[in-house]
């Protein structure tokens, strides 16, 4: 069977070039001349089936908050741009793509964009029209999946539709909505570029046209088409099948952007060939053309790239995974980023499939190393979801991710990530010596000096803190209050209720409870504390997962962090309200309108918010005249001159202690039972 190239290129009266015939075999052309000798100017040619797709501009229910201008204010252009607009309008009018319109309801302005060849491209600003139209949610194909499906084929042909959008007709009643401002009023008869749903409409059309070929010997992304063949001898038949569909629907191609029968080419920004997927050469020209430094200034520019000339670097070649093949993932984290590489194994050699990376947000930089590793995994799972759904993934890491994700009670975000990963078939394995060069280069870039720190973090999550603080706040129509339950290392419980003499929101009450609990813990000598709160807002703001926006919340947050810095170690955990019942009951009791209190519960009245700084201008009475002063002086080894008074103070002082310069009364267990207002009432 003889095979030859038969390219039929012609121009119509508008100057538009089209290409209908490509590489064909002689016998097929002789047997089926009607498939190859089609000229769009020939009105006697056999009828082609018109594309059944058309774009309809249904106006949605107007959003009253959005101001729409049905008739945009006309813009003025300089003579050069005006001439370009006039020339483009003449071409569109001659091609039958536009028509005159009278009394249009919608009028948009023309926008000129400079092309690479210094010519002007005319566009229309359909911003207001797009706001009024409902969104067509027809999904576009995933680019990474199309590229993966293309790799591994011996022969490829790349095609591009000529003014693809203009080959779809507008719905007749909606044509006038596309009117644009010129010296004479025109509207589009075909689908113009710039409409909100143009891409989805075109994708729906090509999916219908090539439904029998997509995934088998063809891939289509909007107006970019590719015919692929596993072997070169089948490519002519695959092209013939594609041309039959193009002829059937009368779709024209742009010969300047078509390439046929090549082993490698660029598709959707990637360089694809039989071996796999390569980086686009245009995107690495700066590195490829980099020359050795010749001056001192050149050397200074490269101070961040030591040993550049000695670095053996080549652009990575991405591999295509086979169906149901087990894939392997390596994770790595640094101070400012996380990264991962997905690889497949072929003949004992590991080949990269996909690289992912993520720059950490300010809050994420404060994650523990173990949490950063989990973040790297969940980031990769979200970006590479098709791979995780279709393959078994083995994750190699020195961090005990399995332990962390199976026991995620230490953090709410770990719980969410564990649930999200549960739908995938993921296996966690320890990372041993790395043999694959691609993976070795990846790990060399993201070295892990903090693996031991990650292990320490896991041990810290297991650690049982000596002091445990449970806090809760309550605010209702009767008042506001807070409850505090502090458990000592000996297992004793210090319970305290705070009643506020000021109005407070729920979040303010939660912060007041936390701040008061931290102050009490500090007074009682706690150097490490585990805090439990049922306020998701407070916990996440302290952990930097939520951002405090209100000025009062920012001040509360700063005060809470200042108090937390006094502890050697601390951990704050969000718990359900059911697990914080005692503190919740104390908070409700404090906010209620009752004056009878249990004897074993201390009551504190807070006159003003903790964030209000007051300046003491004078004392009501001097401490020398107070009953407090002699006891404090005795406890710090200052004895009165009267022996009888000293004996009496010795007996009374056994029930008191001085903490941070303040006097507190102790209970029978040795802990303060009344932390409030000892200066206000005399305790006998």
Number of C-alpha atoms within 10 A of each C-alpha: 6 8 13 10 12 16 14 15 14 14 13 12 10 12 11 13 16 21 22 24 20 22 16 20 17 15 12 17 15 11 9 11 11 12 19 21 14 19 18 16 11 8 9 9 12 11 11 12 13 13 17 11 17 18 21 18 22 11 12 12 9 12 10 7 6 10 10 16 13 16 17 17 11 13 10 10 13 7 9 9 16 15 12 16 20 12 13 15 18 14 16 16 17 14 14 12 20 23 16 13 17 11 9 17 11 18 28 24 19 18 15 17 12 10 9 7 6 8 11 17 13 17 16 19 19 24 16 18 21 18 17 18 18 14 14 12 9 12 10 13 13 10 14 14 13 19 20 17 18 27 24 19 21 21 22 29 21 21 21 20 21 20 16 19 19 18 21 23 21 22 16 13 9 16 23 24 19 27 28 26 18 17 8 10 17 23 24 25 24 21 27 24 18 15 18 18 20 20 20 17 21 23 19 16 18 18 16 13 18 17 12 12 17 18 14 13 22 25 23 20 19 22 18 16 22 24 25 29 24 16 11 15 11 14 23 18 14 18 23 19 17 20 19 13 15 19 19 17 16 19 21 19 22 18 19 12 12 17 16 18 20 14 18 21 18 17 20 13 14 16 18 26 21 17 16 21 24 18 16 16 15 9 10 11 10 10 9 12 8 8 10 11 13 8 8 8 9 12 14 11 10 13 10 9 11 10 9 12 11 7 9 6 9 7 11 15 19 22 24 23 22 10 8 10 14 16 22 24 23 21 28 26 28 19 16 14 17 23 24 25 21 25 27 22 16 10 5 9 12 20 23 24 22 21 16 17 17 15 13 19 10 11 12 18 15 15 17 16 25 22 23 24 25 25 23 23 23 17 19 25 19 13 12 17 13 13 23 19 13 14 19 17 23 19 22 18 18 20 26 18 22 16 11 21 21 13 15 18 15 17 18 15 16 19 16 12 17 19 13 13 16 11 10 16 13 18 12 18 16 12 13 9 6 12 11 16 13 17 20 13 12 18 19 11 13 18 12 18 10 16 17 13 15 22 16 15 17 20 11 13 17 11 9 11 18 15 20 23 23 27 32 33 33 27 23 14 8 9 19 26 33 33 32 29 22 25 19 19 12 8 11 11 15 20 20 28 29 26 24 22 15 12 17 19 14 18 19 22 25 27 27 27 27 28 23 22 23 24 16 19 22 19 16 15 12 20 15 19 25 18 22 23 26 23 20 16 18 24 22 19 15 17 18 15 15 14 14 18 8 9 9 12 18 14 14 23 19 14 15 21 13 12 16 21 10 15 16 10 14 16 16 21 19 21 20 12 14 9 14 18 15 17 28 24 18 27 28 22 21 28 25 18 10 8 7 6 12 7 8 12 14 18 22 18 14 16 10 13 17 16 16 8 8 8 6 6 6 7 7 6 8 9 13 9 9 12 14 17 14 19 23 21 14 15 18 11 9 12 17 14 8 8 10 10 12 17 12 10 19 15 9 12 15 12 15 18 20 15 12 10 9 13 20 23 19 16 13 8 8 11 17 21 20 19 17 18 13 14 14 7 9 10 9 6
